[in-house]
């Protein structure tokens, strides 16, 4: 014969033939139910009052229905919420009409005009650098005088 037949309980929901080792007892009607019918709403409990029903809220990010319990809300926000944060727009070369997307490898930051450019526009004359027009003297030109003798 069966060893655990005296421990198994049959679900008392009408039409359910499931036998369970750990049945759930309804807090309203005190009948035993399986995992599928353990909630009062699942087995249409006759002693359930609508004032006893738990309230639900809508997730403000993904509009999902969540039970109004702090643990459920936190669990939803950490693991189940499908909301995706907006990502920043990709950096694009500051040269007019250039649509090259910049990243760590192909970007160059011009120290004179303080803008970012792709590698093909990294030189002063290719990106029309504002500081290039002012013509700043270099280190040697500032401190040493060079004369050409021709």
BELSUL-V212374 format. One line per field, one symbol per residue. burial: + if it has 9 or more other ideal C-beta (glycine too) atoms within 8 Angstrom, else -. Layout:
burial: ???
//
This chain:
burial: -------++++-+--+---+--++-+-+---+++-+++-+-++-+--+----------+----+-+-+---++-+++---+----------++-+--+-+-+----++-+-+---+++--++-+-++-+-++------------------
//
